[in-house]
Amino acid sequence: MSDSGRSDSGLSDSEQPIVSEWIRRLAGAADFLRRRAAGDYAVDPESGFDPELNRAVLMPAARALYRGWFRIKMRGLEHVPAQGSALIVANHSGVLPIDALMLQVGVLDEHQAHRNLRLLGADLVYAVPLLGRVARASGHVPASPAEGERLLGAGELVGVFPEGFKGIGKPFSDRYKLQRFGRGGFARLALRTGVPLIPCAIVGAEEIYPMVADWPELATRLKLPYFPVTPLFPWLGPLGAVPLPSNWMIEFCDPVLTDGFTPDQGDDEDVIAELAGKVKDTIASKIDELLAERGPAFGD
């Protein structure tokens, strides 16, 4: 080390950690590309899930939004098991399913076991060739009972958004008002597999694309469930598609257990409705709490 405070490499004390980090990243990227070229990686043959590609390429893009743009606060992770199967049930909003990606990267990064969250997605996603392939590589699967049972039977952590398109496509005037939770399919799935239901409340996604109107004629032409009109989109083109940097909070609630039910209750509509209603009410109450705690959607 010279008197000037620089090492023999010519770097200052403050510069050395930065350079070392970049060298580490480049070495990791080179090793990743080498193994991909050699075919030295595993992909789930049934779903197309590519854990290595997901962690190395897909999740870092979501992580930039999670940490730097939305500054998400995630709580209640102690309710998410470190191993074994469970079904996370969350509210859905925001025009585009960005809340699903934020939930996925948050569980991967912040849970003590850094678990992969396998999300059940709409068939529309898999009808688009490139989008469907990326979704499968990141661990998403079509939202069918068979896929859900397969994943839960394999001990996976699975996520579902019962509101579907009614949740993400609702107008801004209905923000944070839960839509119909389907027909309780998620409760039936949990009953049949005996896994706990973990209610999850997400606050912040409603403000990223304030949907003030729908353009049904264009939606029909494009074969979409809706075509959103916001104060910025489609008027500003691609720039209008940048999500607004709202403040987010995500919290997991106490699990709703299902292992105490008998096998025949898995098809009992009253039991299913009661379970689904309990989960929905829990999420609605938690959303109200988080909204009061968060305060303004934008700013510090």
Buried (B, 14 or more C-beta within 10 A) or exposed (E): EEEEEBEEEEBEEEEEEEEEEEEEEEEEEEEBEEEBEEEEEEBBEEBBBBBBBBBBBBBEEBBEBBEEBBBBBBBBBEBBBEEEBBBBBBBBBBBBBBBBBBBBBBBBBBBEEEBBBBBBBBEEBBEEEEEBEBBBBBBBBBBEEEBBBBBBEEEBBBBBBBBBBBBBBBBBEBBBEBBEBBEBBBBBBBBBBBBBBBBBBBBBBBBBBBBEEBBEEEBEEEEBBBBBBBEBBBEEEEEBBEBBBBBBBBBBBEBBEBEEBEEEBBEBEEBBBEBBEBBBEBBBEBBEEBBEEBEEBEEE
